[in-house]
Amino acid sequence: MEQASAGLRERREAVVREHMESENTHDFDVTMGTFDHPRYEIIPTGEVYDGPEEVTEYFRMTREAFPDQRNENATLYHADDAVIVEFDLLGTHEGELRGMAPTGNAFRCRTCAFFLFEQGGTGIVCERVYFDAATILAQLAGEEAPGAP
């Protein structure tokens, strides 16, 4: 694998920052424009959303359940084929999610996303997301999150 140059890393970081900020503002046309191929892999649930239609449905579903869903406190790291981001994912459960009635409870969970790129490319080809689903579910149920101080 070819090592990414400093210039390529800077361009990729700018794309990832634009992607994450457009998700915060729900400007999903901008978000979609950061992809060469839209694809989300949600590792804790095993869900894959591949292609524009499926990714658009993912945005609709998650923002209906969590209208204020956003990311904060991002720290970025670089690999030759990825930008890796640690961040807080948070939101308030105000709509149904996979049969779960809205609780009105908020969640905050440290999350990691790998933004993958083709060799030499600056468009995202996959966002692979990792988080602790038990932490989120406990907070939505109004319980203390596992491992909370």
MIVOMAR-376974 format. One line per field, with one value per residue (C-alpha): residue number from 1; residue in three letters; x, y, z. Coordinates in nm, 2 decimals, decimal comma, always signed. Layout:
N
pos = (NUM; ...) $
code = (ALA; ...) $
xx = (X; ...) $
yy = (Y; ...) $
zz = (Z; ...) $
This chain:
149
pos = (1; 2; 3; 4; 5; 6; 7; 8; 9; 10; 11; 12; 13; 14; 15; 16; 17; 18; 19; 20; 21; 22; 23; 24; 25; 26; 27; 28; 29; 30; 31; 32; 33; 34; 35; 36; 37; 38; 39; 40; 41; 42; 43; 44; 45; 46; 47; 48; 49; 50; 51; 52; 53; 54; 55; 56; 57; 58; 59; 60; 61; 62; 63; 64; 65; 66; 67; 68; 69; 70; 71; 72; 73; 74; 75; 76; 77; 78; 79; 80; 81; 82; 83; 84; 85; 86; 87; 88; 89; 90; 91; 92; 93; 94; 95; 96; 97; 98; 99; 100; 101; 102; 103; 104; 105; 106; 107; 108; 109; 110; 111; 112; 113; 114; 115; 116; 117; 118; 119; 120; 121; 122; 123; 124; 125; 126; 127; 128; 129; 130; 131; 132; 133; 134; 135; 136; 137; 138; 139; 140; 141; 142; 143; 144; 145; 146; 147; 148; 149) $
code = (MET; GLU; GLN; ALA; SER; ALA; GLY; LEU; ARG; GLU; ARG; ARG; GLU; ALA; VAL; VAL; ARG; GLU; HIS; MET; GLU; SER; GLU; ASN; THR; HIS; ASP; PHE; ASP; VAL; THR; MET; GLY; THR; PHE; ASP; HIS; PRO; ARG; TYR; GLU; ILE; ILE; PRO; THR; GLY; GLU; VAL; TYR; ASP; GLY; PRO; GLU; GLU; VAL; THR; GLU; TYR; PHE; ARG; MET; THR; ARG; GLU; ALA; PHE; PRO; ASP; GLN; ARG; ASN; GLU; ASN; ALA; THR; LEU; TYR; HIS; ALA; ASP; ASP; ALA; VAL; ILE; VAL; GLU; PHE; ASP; LEU; LEU; GLY; THR; HIS; GLU; GLY; GLU; LEU; ARG; GLY; MET; ALA; PRO; THR; GLY; ASN; ALA; PHE; ARG; CYS; ARG; THR; CYS; ALA; PHE; PHE; LEU; PHE; GLU; GLN; GLY; GLY; THR; GLY; ILE; VAL; CYS; GLU; ARG; VAL; TYR; PHE; ASP; ALA; ALA; THR; ILE; LEU; ALA; GLN; LEU; ALA; GLY; GLU; GLU; ALA; PRO; GLY; ALA; PRO) $
xx = (+0,00; +0,13; +0,19; -0,05; +0,13; +0,08; -0,12; -0,35; -0,40; -0,49; -0,75; -0,90; -0,92; -1,10; -1,35; -1,41; -1,46; -1,71; -1,89; -1,92; -2,03; -2,29; -2,43; -2,46; -2,65; -2,86; -2,73; -2,73; -2,68; -2,34; -2,28; -2,36; -2,12; -1,83; -1,86; -1,72; -1,96; -2,20; -2,17; -2,22; -2,12; -2,27; -2,05; -2,24; -2,57; -2,43; -2,62; -2,48; -2,63; -2,48; -2,56; -2,74; -3,09; -2,99; -2,77; -3,05; -3,29; -3,03; -3,02; -3,40; -3,45; -3,18; -3,28; -3,65; -3,56; -3,29; -3,37; -3,08; -2,83; -2,48; -2,11; -1,88; -1,52; -1,37; -1,01; -0,87; -0,60; -0,46; -0,37; -0,27; -0,62; -0,83; -0,91; -1,00; -1,22; -1,30; -1,60; -1,89; -2,22; -2,52; -2,89; -3,24; -3,47; -3,78; -3,90; -3,95; -3,64; -3,68; -4,00; -3,87; -4,11; -3,95; -3,83; -3,74; -3,40; -3,07; -2,76; -2,39; -2,15; -1,78; -1,77; -1,50; -1,55; -1,32; -1,36; -1,21; -1,06; -0,94; -0,57; -0,49; -0,86; -1,03; -1,39; -1,51; -1,59; -1,71; -1,78; -1,74; -1,88; -1,80; -1,98; -2,10; -2,47; -2,53; -2,42; -2,67; -2,96; -2,90; -2,92; -3,23; -3,39; -3,30; -3,04; -2,69; -2,46; -2,25; -1,91; -2,02; -1,85) $
yy = (+0,00; +0,34; +0,59; +0,89; +1,22; +1,51; +1,70; +1,40; +1,36; +1,73; +1,70; +1,38; +1,55; +1,84; +1,60; +1,42; +1,74; +1,86; +1,52; +1,53; +1,89; +1,84; +1,55; +1,78; +2,04; +1,77; +1,90; +1,55; +1,67; +1,79; +1,47; +1,26; +1,48; +1,37; +1,01; +0,85; +0,57; +0,61; +0,32; +0,29; -0,01; +0,00; -0,26; -0,31; -0,39; -0,56; -0,32; -0,21; +0,07; +0,06; +0,31; +0,64; +0,51; +0,30; +0,57; +0,83; +0,59; +0,56; +0,93; +0,95; +0,67; +0,79; +1,16; +1,07; +0,88; +1,14; +1,48; +1,64; +1,37; +1,52; +1,46; +1,65; +1,65; +1,49; +1,38; +1,27; +1,02; +0,93; +0,60; +0,55; +0,45; +0,61; +0,89; +0,76; +0,97; +0,94; +1,15; +1,18; +1,07; +1,22; +1,28; +1,27; +0,98; +1,16; +0,92; +0,54; +0,34; -0,02; -0,07; +0,11; +0,39; +0,73; +0,77; +1,13; +1,04; +1,16; +0,96; +1,03; +0,76; +0,77; +0,64; +0,56; +0,59; +0,48; +0,69; +0,47; +0,59; +0,43; +0,46; +0,82; +0,92; +1,20; +1,08; +0,85; +0,50; +0,37; +0,50; +0,21; +0,30; +0,14; +0,22; +0,04; -0,02; -0,13; +0,22; +0,39; +0,15; +0,19; +0,57; +0,56; +0,34; +0,60; +0,37; +0,44; +0,35; +0,04; +0,13; +0,48; +0,64) $
zz = (+0,00; -0,10; +0,19; +0,18; +0,14; +0,38; +0,12; +0,06; +0,44; +0,47; +0,19; +0,34; +0,68; +0,53; +0,36; +0,69; +0,89; +0,62; +0,64; +1,02; +1,03; +0,76; +0,96; +1,26; +1,06; +0,87; +0,54; +0,39; +0,03; +0,15; +0,34; +0,04; -0,17; +0,05; -0,07; -0,38; -0,29; +0,00; +0,25; +0,62; +0,82; +1,18; +1,35; +1,68; +1,50; +1,19; +0,96; +0,63; +0,42; +0,07; -0,20; -0,21; -0,14; +0,16; +0,31; +0,26; +0,44; +0,72; +0,77; +0,77; +1,02; +1,27; +1,25; +1,30; +1,62; +1,73; +1,57; +1,76; +1,69; +1,66; +1,72; +1,94; +2,07; +1,76; +1,75; +1,42; +1,33; +0,99; +0,82; +0,46; +0,35; +0,63; +0,86; +1,20; +1,43; +1,80; +1,90; +2,13; +1,96; +2,13; +2,09; +2,24; +2,17; +2,04; +1,77; +1,72; +1,65; +1,53; +1,73; +2,04; +2,15; +2,22; +2,57; +2,57; +2,72; +2,59; +2,53; +2,50; +2,39; +2,29; +1,93; +1,67; +1,30; +1,02; +0,71; +0,43; +0,10; -0,22; -0,28; -0,37; -0,35; -0,15; -0,16; +0,13; +0,02; +0,35; +0,70; +0,95; +1,29; +1,63; +1,96; +2,27; +2,21; +2,57; +2,68; +2,45; +2,54; +2,91; +2,88; +2,66; +2,93; +3,20; +3,36; +3,45; +3,16; +3,22; +3,37; +3,45; +3,75) $
